Amino acid sequence: MKVFVNTTGKDDEMRVEILCRQITGEVRDLERYIRNYDGKLIAHAGEDVARVSVRDILYIEAVDSNVFLYTQSGVYETEKKLYELETLLSARDFIRCGKSLIVNIYHIRALRPEITRNIRVTMDNDEILYISRRYAKAFKERIAGGAEHE
């Protein structure tokens, strides 16, 4: 894949154009990623309603029937279900890591395999999370695949 970046010198809105031989799943994923790049989710912080930038989310966790978005600046509750967020964010930098956990891979600072075959994850905010054995293989493949494309 070749990537070209040009400036117009005008105050026009940024425009992204994808030129391809045919529209494949990879092209659709790229399109979805670009469209959602500066996406925001509506969430609640106590009584306040907030628009949380998807890029700022470190991880998402379901506790009982509540779903929380964790950022450097706070914790927000969303009305979306975990599976809805997984679908919405799968083309981005998020991956399911457990029955109740989705992690933004670009906010991971360190990984360490555990003797239990879980993976210990240290996030940018020093929070420690665990990727369960069930999700570890897909996680490793996603990390390895992401590194090849950078």
N, C-alpha and C positions, 0 to 999 in steps of 0.2 A: 504494500500500500504506500502510495506517495502522498505527502501532505505538503500543501503550499499555503502560505499566509501572505496576503497582500493588504496594503492599506490604500484607502481611497483618498485620504486627505480631506474628506468631507465629514460633516457632522451627522452623516447618515447612520441609521440603526445598523448594528452588526448583522451581517448576512453570512450564512453558511450554505455552501452548495456542495452536494455529493455527486460526483460523476462516476458512473460505474457501467460495466458491460451489461450486467443484469442485476435485478433486485433479488438479493439472497437474504437469508436469515441474519447474516452478519451485518448487511447493509441496514436492515430494519432495526437491529439492535443499536447500531450507531445513530440512526435517525432518532430513535426513542431517547437515547442518552442525550443527544444534543437538545432535543425539545424540552427535556426535563432538567437540563443543566442548572438553571437558576430557579428550580421549582421550590415552592413553599408549601408547607402543610399547615392547616388550621389546627391549633391545639389550645389547651387551657392551662394556665398557671394560676391555680386558685380560682378566683372569680374572674380573672382577666382572660381575654381571648388574645392569642398571639399567632402571628404568621412566622413559622419556624423554617428557616432555610434548610433544605435537604442537605446541603454541603456541610452544615454545622452539626448535624446529628452524628454523635459518636456511636450510639447503639440504641436499639429499640427492644423493650422487654415487656412481655405480658405477665401480669400478676393477677391471679384470679380472673376476673372478666374485664380488667382494666389494661390498657396499653399505654406505655410511657415512652417518651422520646427524651433521651439524655444528651445534653450538649455541655460545652465547657461552662456556659453561663447559667444553666439550670435544668430542671426537670419539668416536662410538659406532658399533659395527658391528652390523648387523641381519642376521638370516637371511632376511628377506623379499627378494623380487626387486624390481627397480626398477619393473616394470610393475604389480606388486601394490600397491606404495605409491602409484603414480600413480592407480590406480583408487580406492584407499582414501581418498586425500587430495584428489581432484579437486573435490569439493564444498566443500572448505575453501579456504584461501588459497594453495594450491600449484598451480604450473603447470610443465609439462614445457618445458625450455628448450634441450635438446640430447639427443643420443643417450644420454648417461649422466648427465643433470643435471635435477633438479627443484628449483625455488626457491620459498620462501615469500615471496609478494609484499609482505607487511607488514614484512619485514625488509630491504627494499631501501631504501638511502639515496639513491642517485643512479643515473641512466641516462645513457648517452651513445652516440649512434649512431657507428659506425665507418665508414670509407670502404669497407670490405669488405662492408657491409650487415649485419654482425653488430651486436649491441648490447652495449656494455660496461656491466656492472652492478657497482656498489659496494654491498656488503652492510653491515649494522650493525657487523660486526666488522672492517671495512676490507678484507675479502677481495674480490678482483676476479674476477668470473666473466664469461663471454661467452655470450650467447644467439645460437645459430647462425642463419644466414639462413633455414634451413628452418622454424624455430620462431618467427621474429621476428613474422610477421604475426599468428599466433594470440596471441602474447604482447601485442602492441599492442592487439588487440581486447579481450582480457581486462582489461587495465589501463584502457582507455577505458570498458568496460562497468562495471567496479568503481567508477570515479569517479562515474558517473551515479547509482549506487544508494546512495551514502553520504549 
